[in-house]
Amino acid sequence: MKKIVIFGECMVELVSANETQLTKSFAGDTYNTAVYLKRSAPQVAVSYLTAIGDDFLSNELLFAMGNEQISTEQVYRSSKRNLGLYMVRTDQHGERTFAYWRANSAATQTINAMTKAPEDIDFFYFSGISVAILDEPQRLKLFELLATLRNKGCKVVFDPNYRPLLWSSRDEARFWMNKSYQLADIAFPGGDDHLALYEHVNTDEVLAHLAPFEIDEVVMKNGAVGVHIVNSDGHFIVPVQQVANVVDTTAAGDAFNGGYLAARLSGKSVTDAASYGAIVAGTVIQHPGAIIPADTLHKAVAPL
């Protein structure tokens, strides 16, 4: 059984149902990936590394993780901090606007709270958001952990997932993103992220920036344009089927990553994995919220 630890923050998600009502669930970029990976490949052992509070919402999150069969062995408790929270509103085109309350969340202290480092794992997944929410001493500890894991044969997976508001400056974000790329064996750069962070305007510029890092597997997501994959076997372009009824693009990239990794950890080729990830993402964006009902997903795409 393949084992993966996914690090980041899961928050309370409030979605506008109408002008006066909200629906509540739990989501966050890496948590969304963990859920879609586990749903797509039940045979993979998925563990989530984070810190949560000691409140009723944190308890509900633990139950939700249990229902998704995600291991909580690496979930740590804080008696002084609670879960972060965000609200999302979507327009008629499915594009979303967010408001966040997360600056003092328990997850921002995850590395400090961690009492036992992950061991005997095949993959470790994190994102630019995972790094951004930490203070600098914790970031340094995280990168020490990543180097140790790699030396033991663990593959490091990174998605930049750039959120400007989480960084003091674009230069700071570039510095830590590049350090993350240096340790990555698999990377999921996004066209929008690289445009906003590095001012890269096309695929060639993104891939040229990543080339010196010698990443084994680069999977560049570029929305409806398609997926570019570069590895030792060459450069592959996988088209993405257009989705006519886009309801909510929240978690589109997270769902793709989860589906892609599920396929790769199940022995699929990079092109088959990209096609599978695209179907997972295409299904998710046709429904509201970051995490759609499991039966809704499985009606559209069968687990591997």
C-alpha positions, 0 to 999 in steps of 0.5 A: 500500500502506498502511503502519502502525507498531505500537509496544510490547513483545512478551514470551515467553508461557508458558501452563500446559498442565497442572500441570507443563508450560508452552507457550512462544510470543511475545505482547504487546498491540500485537504481538498486534494487529500479527499479527492485522492482518497476517493479516487484511490481507496487503496492508498493510505492518505494521512493529513498533517495539520493542527486544529483547535479544541472546539466543536468545529474541530471535532466535526472536522475530525469526524469528517476526515474519518468519514473520508477515511483519511488518517488523523494520526498527524492531526495535532490539537491546540487549546488556544487556537481554532480552525480558520474560516473562509467565505466564498461567493460565486458569480454566474460564470462559476468564478469565486470571490473569497473572504478569509479569517485565518491569520491566527488559526491553529494550522499556522502552528502545525510544525511547532505542534508536531511531536512525531515526524512522518515516517515510512511514507512514499510521498509528502505533498504540500503547497505554497499556502502550506508554506505561507501560513507558517512563520519563518522558523517553522518554514525552515523546520519544514524544509529540514523535514523535507530534506530528511524525507527525500534522503530516505526515499520519499517523493516530495510533491509541490503545488505553488498555489500562490495567494498574494495576501498570505505573503508580505511581498512577491519577492518573499513568495518567490524565494520560498516557492523556489526553495520548494521547487528545489526539493520537489520530485513532482510539481504542479505549476499553474499558469495563473499562479506563475503569471501572478507570481513570476509574470510568466506569460506562456508555458515555455516561460514556466517550463524554462523557469523550472528547468534548473530545478531538475524536477522529475515530473512537472505537471503544468495546469493551464485551465481549459487550455490543457495540461503540459507534462515534462519528465524524463520521457519527454514533453506531453500535452493532454487536452482537457474536455470543455465543461459547459455547465461550470457552477463553481471553480473552487477546488478545480486544481486541487481536485485535478491534483488528487485525481492525478496523484491517485492515478499515478500511485495506482500505476497509471502513465502520466497522460492517463493520470492527467486525463483522469485528473481532468475528469475529476476536476471537471466533475467537481466544478459542475457542483457548488463547494470545494468538496462535492458528495462522494456519490456524485463524484463516483457517478461520473468517475469510478475509483481506480 
